[in-house]
Amino acid sequence: MPADLLHCAAPAKLNLFLHVTGRRADGYHLLQTAFQLIDRGDTLHFTMRGDGVIRRRTDLPGVPEQSDLIVRAARLLQAAAGDTAQQRLGADIAIDKILPMGGGLGGGSSDAATTLIALNHLWQTGLSRTDLMALGAQLGADVPFFIFGQNAFAEGIGERLAALETPDCWFLVIEPGVSVPTAVIFSSPQLTRDTKPCKITDFSKAHKCAGKTSDEAGFTGGFRNDLEAVAAEHFPAVAEAITWLRQFGDARMTGSGACVFCSFEHESQASEVLQQVPTHWKAWTAKALQQHPLTGLLA
């Protein structure tokens, strides 16, 4: 049995579009979105313990250890392994955290998914990808996507996933410097909740991965992020970043915000725009991924 698993990637995601198509009686919103993995994210390190203790070795300001999705994911897997295993399966977990909280990049969900994947392998728990996705759904709507292991077209509340082929391209991402609470966006009376559902084939045909001129900027084929207008109204920094980046292409917000991105066909194009980003924003480039880096650890 391996003693540790180090340098485990927890990649970020971008929502290439996000439509709110309705609302269930229990208050959950019905969505359609395209999840895109990128090669930037947090990195987690796991060391086996034989005393059943789960311990986070890294201090994360504003995130108490007991409520951290990483710790919760480890304990959920521990419970799924059975009462006897709980007495011996433990881990020390360290994290190199670079993804911002409240950025719409899925950082916390990705960290939880990587924890489930890595500890399932380290502890030799034997759960399947489907099993881990079911556990992940108890932690958050985006967690199953990261365990799914590839880019996806998602429906329902995000739990219905279909594999999606996306172009190899580069993204320029701006962090506007604000943290956007998801609840604020979804509870807004200004939020559009009746976008007409589309088909995965409609999106595949419309989606193009190339920067456009400012004259052509806009949402390709009518695909957009329905949460963007609300976030931009509540957080002017988001609106400012979208307006600035849209001069280089079809810029939009990811998730419920706050990060804003634009796609480019070549790395050189993204890098050129990066050099022009105003200094009061943090910005970076990332390459599209087709698979999760840890997908090989799952059957």
C-alpha positions as CSV (number, residue, x, y, z in Angstrom):
1,M,0.0,0.0,0.0
2,P,1.5,3.4,-0.9
3,A,2.4,5.7,2.0
4,D,1.6,9.0,0.3
5,L,0.4,10.7,-2.8
6,L,2.0,14.1,-3.5
7,H,1.5,16.8,-6.1
8,C,-2.1,15.8,-6.8
9,A,-3.7,18.4,-9.2
10,A,-7.1,20.0,-8.4
11,P,-7.7,21.8,-11.7
12,A,-10.0,24.8,-12.1
13,K,-13.0,24.8,-14.4
14,L,-14.6,27.5,-16.6
15,N,-18.2,27.6,-17.5
16,L,-18.2,28.2,-21.3
17,F,-21.9,29.1,-20.9
18,L,-24.4,28.9,-18.1
19,H,-28.2,29.2,-18.6
20,V,-30.8,29.1,-15.9
21,T,-33.7,27.2,-17.4
22,G,-36.1,27.0,-14.4
23,R,-36.5,26.5,-10.7
24,R,-37.6,23.4,-8.8
25,A,-40.2,23.4,-6.0
26,D,-37.4,22.9,-3.5
27,G,-35.7,26.2,-4.6
28,Y,-32.9,24.6,-6.6
29,H,-32.2,26.2,-10.0
30,L,-32.3,24.1,-13.2
31,L,-29.2,24.8,-15.3
32,Q,-27.5,24.0,-18.5
33,T,-23.8,24.6,-18.7
34,A,-20.5,23.5,-20.4
35,F,-17.7,22.7,-18.0
36,Q,-14.2,23.2,-19.3
37,L,-11.1,21.9,-17.4
38,I,-8.0,24.1,-17.5
39,D,-4.4,23.5,-16.5
40,R,-4.3,25.8,-13.5
41,G,-5.4,24.9,-10.1
42,D,-4.6,24.0,-6.5
43,T,-2.2,21.1,-5.6
44,L,-2.8,18.7,-2.7
45,H,-0.5,16.4,-0.9
46,F,-1.7,13.3,1.0
47,T,0.2,11.3,3.6
48,M,-1.2,8.1,5.0
49,R,-2.0,7.8,8.7
50,G,-3.0,4.6,10.5
51,D,-4.9,6.1,13.4
52,G,-8.1,7.2,11.6
53,V,-7.2,10.9,12.0
54,I,-7.9,13.4,9.2
55,R,-5.8,16.5,9.5
56,R,-5.3,19.5,7.3
57,R,-1.7,20.6,7.5
58,T,-2.2,24.0,5.8
59,D,-3.8,27.0,7.3
60,L,-6.4,28.6,5.0
61,P,-7.5,32.0,6.3
62,G,-11.3,32.2,6.5
63,V,-11.8,28.4,6.0
64,P,-12.0,26.5,9.4
65,E,-10.5,23.0,9.1
66,Q,-13.7,21.3,10.2
67,S,-15.9,23.0,7.5
68,D,-13.3,22.7,4.7
69,L,-14.6,20.6,1.8
70,I,-11.2,18.8,1.8
71,V,-11.7,17.5,5.3
72,R,-15.4,16.8,4.8
73,A,-14.6,14.8,1.7
74,A,-12.0,12.7,3.5
75,R,-14.4,12.0,6.3
76,L,-17.2,11.1,3.9
77,L,-15.0,8.6,2.2
78,Q,-13.8,7.3,5.5
79,A,-17.5,6.6,6.5
80,A,-18.2,5.0,3.2
81,A,-15.3,2.6,3.8
82,G,-17.0,1.2,6.8
83,D,-16.8,1.2,10.6
84,T,-13.7,-0.9,10.9
85,A,-11.8,1.1,8.3
86,Q,-12.6,4.4,10.1
87,Q,-10.4,3.2,13.0
88,R,-7.3,3.0,10.8
89,L,-7.7,5.0,7.6
90,G,-6.4,8.5,8.1
91,A,-4.4,11.2,6.3
92,D,-2.4,14.4,6.7
93,I,-3.5,16.7,3.9
94,A,-1.5,19.8,2.7
95,I,-2.6,22.2,0.0
96,D,-0.9,24.7,-2.2
97,K,-3.9,27.1,-2.7
98,I,-3.8,29.4,-5.6
99,L,-7.4,29.5,-6.8
100,P,-9.5,32.4,-5.3
101,M,-12.5,31.8,-3.2
102,G,-15.7,33.2,-4.7
103,G,-14.1,33.2,-8.2
104,G,-16.4,30.8,-10.1
105,L,-13.5,28.5,-10.9
106,G,-14.7,25.6,-8.7
107,G,-11.7,25.6,-6.5
108,G,-13.3,24.2,-3.4
109,S,-15.2,21.6,-5.4
110,S,-12.1,20.5,-7.3
111,D,-10.1,20.2,-4.0
112,A,-12.9,17.9,-2.6
113,A,-12.9,15.8,-5.8
114,T,-9.1,15.4,-5.8
115,T,-9.4,14.4,-2.1
116,L,-11.9,11.7,-2.9
117,I,-9.9,10.4,-5.9
118,A,-6.6,10.4,-4.1
119,L,-7.7,8.9,-0.8
120,N,-9.8,6.2,-2.6
121,H,-6.5,5.2,-4.3
122,L,-4.3,5.7,-1.2
123,W,-6.6,3.8,1.1
124,Q,-7.4,1.2,-1.5
125,T,-11.1,1.7,-0.7
126,G,-12.1,0.3,-4.1
127,L,-15.0,2.7,-4.9
128,S,-15.8,3.2,-8.5
129,R,-15.9,6.6,-10.3
130,T,-19.7,6.4,-10.1
131,D,-19.5,5.7,-6.3
132,L,-17.2,8.7,-5.8
133,M,-19.5,11.0,-7.9
134,A,-22.4,10.0,-5.7
135,L,-20.4,10.9,-2.6
136,G,-19.2,14.1,-4.2
137,A,-22.8,15.2,-4.9
138,Q,-23.3,15.3,-1.1
139,L,-20.6,18.0,-0.9
140,G,-21.6,20.3,-3.7
141,A,-23.1,20.4,-7.2
142,D,-19.8,20.8,-9.0
143,V,-17.9,18.1,-7.3
144,P,-19.2,15.2,-9.4
145,F,-18.0,17.0,-12.6
146,F,-14.4,16.9,-11.4
147,I,-14.7,13.2,-10.6
148,F,-16.4,12.6,-14.0
149,G,-12.9,13.4,-15.3
150,Q,-13.5,15.2,-18.6
151,N,-15.2,18.2,-20.1
152,A,-18.9,18.0,-19.8
153,F,-22.3,19.3,-20.8
154,A,-24.3,19.5,-17.6
155,E,-28.1,19.7,-17.0
156,G,-30.5,19.5,-14.1
157,I,-28.8,21.1,-11.0
158,G,-25.5,20.0,-12.6
159,E,-25.8,16.3,-11.8
160,R,-26.6,15.1,-15.4
161,L,-23.3,15.0,-17.2
162,A,-22.5,14.1,-20.8
163,A,-18.9,14.1,-22.2
164,L,-18.2,17.1,-24.4
165,E,-15.4,17.6,-26.9
166,T,-13.9,21.1,-26.7
167,P,-11.2,22.7,-28.9
168,D,-7.6,22.9,-27.7
169,C,-7.1,26.5,-26.9
170,W,-5.8,29.0,-24.4
171,F,-7.7,31.2,-21.9
172,L,-6.9,34.6,-20.4
173,V,-8.5,34.8,-17.0
174,I,-8.9,38.0,-14.9
175,E,-9.5,37.9,-11.1
176,P,-11.3,41.2,-10.5
177,G,-10.4,41.2,-6.8
178,V,-13.8,40.5,-5.3
179,S,-15.4,37.4,-3.9
180,V,-18.9,36.8,-5.2
181,P,-21.2,34.8,-2.8
182,T,-23.2,32.4,-4.9
183,A,-26.3,32.8,-2.8
184,V,-26.5,36.5,-3.5
185,I,-26.6,35.9,-7.3
186,F,-29.1,33.0,-7.2
187,S,-31.5,34.8,-4.8
188,S,-31.6,38.0,-6.9
189,P,-35.0,38.9,-8.3
190,Q,-33.2,40.2,-11.4
191,L,-32.0,36.8,-12.3
192,T,-33.4,35.4,-15.6
193,R,-34.8,31.9,-14.9
194,D,-36.5,31.0,-18.1
195,T,-33.9,30.6,-20.7
196,K,-35.0,28.2,-23.4
197,P,-33.2,24.8,-23.0
198,C,-30.7,23.9,-25.7
199,K,-29.2,20.7,-27.0
200,I,-25.6,19.6,-26.6
201,T,-25.3,19.5,-30.4
202,D,-26.4,23.1,-30.6
203,F,-23.6,24.2,-28.3
204,S,-21.0,22.1,-30.0
205,K,-21.8,23.6,-33.4
206,A,-21.8,27.2,-32.1
207,H,-18.8,27.0,-29.8
208,K,-15.6,28.3,-31.4
209,C,-12.3,28.8,-29.6
210,A,-10.7,31.9,-31.0
211,G,-10.4,35.5,-30.0
212,K,-12.6,37.9,-32.0
213,T,-12.3,41.5,-32.8
214,S,-14.2,44.0,-30.8
215,D,-16.8,44.4,-33.6
216,E,-17.5,40.7,-33.4
217,A,-17.6,40.4,-29.7
218,G,-20.7,38.9,-28.2
219,F,-22.1,35.6,-27.1
220,T,-21.6,33.0,-29.8
221,G,-24.8,31.5,-31.0
222,G,-26.8,33.1,-28.2
223,F,-24.9,31.2,-25.5
224,R,-24.1,33.3,-22.4
225,N,-23.9,33.3,-18.7
226,D,-27.3,34.2,-17.2
227,L,-25.7,35.0,-13.9
228,E,-23.3,37.6,-15.3
229,A,-25.7,40.6,-15.5
230,V,-26.7,40.2,-11.8
231,A,-23.0,39.8,-10.7
232,A,-22.0,42.8,-12.7
233,E,-24.7,44.9,-11.1
234,H,-23.8,43.9,-7.6
235,F,-20.0,44.0,-8.1
236,P,-18.8,46.8,-10.4
237,A,-15.3,45.3,-10.6
238,V,-16.8,42.3,-12.5
239,A,-18.5,44.6,-14.9
240,E,-15.3,46.6,-15.4
241,A,-13.3,43.4,-16.1
242,I,-15.8,42.1,-18.6
243,T,-15.9,45.5,-20.5
244,W,-12.1,45.7,-20.6
245,L,-11.6,42.1,-21.8
246,R,-14.4,42.2,-24.4
247,Q,-12.3,44.4,-26.6
248,F,-10.2,41.4,-27.3
249,G,-13.0,38.8,-27.8
250,D,-16.0,37.0,-26.5
251,A,-15.3,37.7,-22.8
252,R,-17.6,36.5,-20.1
253,M,-17.9,35.5,-16.5
254,T,-17.4,32.0,-15.2
255,G,-19.9,30.4,-12.8
256,S,-21.5,32.9,-10.4
257,G,-18.3,35.0,-10.6
258,A,-16.1,36.8,-10.1
259,C,-13.5,35.6,-12.6
260,V,-13.8,36.7,-16.2
261,F,-12.2,34.9,-19.2
262,C,-11.7,35.0,-22.9
263,S,-10.5,32.2,-25.2
264,F,-7.8,32.4,-27.8
265,E,-6.6,29.9,-30.4
266,H,-2.9,30.3,-29.7
267,E,-0.9,30.8,-26.5
268,S,0.8,33.8,-28.0
269,Q,-2.5,35.6,-28.4
270,A,-3.4,35.1,-24.8
271,S,0.0,36.1,-23.6
272,E,-0.1,39.3,-25.7
273,V,-3.4,40.3,-24.0
274,L,-2.0,39.3,-20.6
275,Q,0.7,41.9,-21.0
276,Q,-1.9,44.6,-21.4
277,V,-4.1,43.8,-18.3
278,P,-4.3,46.7,-15.9
279,T,-2.0,46.2,-12.9
280,H,-4.9,46.5,-10.4
281,W,-6.1,43.0,-11.5
282,K,-4.5,39.7,-11.1
283,A,-4.5,37.8,-14.4
284,W,-3.1,34.6,-15.9
285,T,-3.2,32.3,-18.9
286,A,-4.2,28.6,-18.9
287,K,-4.5,25.9,-21.5
288,A,-7.6,23.9,-22.1
289,L,-7.5,20.3,-20.7
290,Q,-9.4,17.4,-22.2
291,Q,-9.1,15.1,-19.1
292,H,-8.7,15.5,-15.4
293,P,-5.0,14.9,-14.5
294,L,-5.9,12.2,-11.9
295,T,-8.4,10.3,-14.1
296,G,-5.9,7.4,-14.4
297,L,-6.4,6.6,-10.7
298,L,-10.0,5.6,-11.3
299,A,-11.5,2.6,-13.0
